[in-house]
Amino acid sequence: MKSYNAGLVQRANKIGIVTEAAFMEACQEVLEAPTLVDLGCAFSAHLGTARLFGDKAVALLTEVHKFRKAELQCADY
């Protein structure tokens, strides 16, 4: 079994989708994006996957995206 970010697992568990591998993989890929360009690509590519699991999943993917974006922007300074 793949290891996922602990915070991601907690948040996904709260909304009942921690067992959905496709969603967890999508979020993990967004969290691991090495650049802002890669981040945007990963987010866009996986937004459809998140939509399959409902509004709460989209909100979580968006939260993960915002978090990683802030991390990458801070690293640039």
Helices and strands as residue ranges (DSSP letters): H 6-14, H 21-31, H 36-52, H 55-75
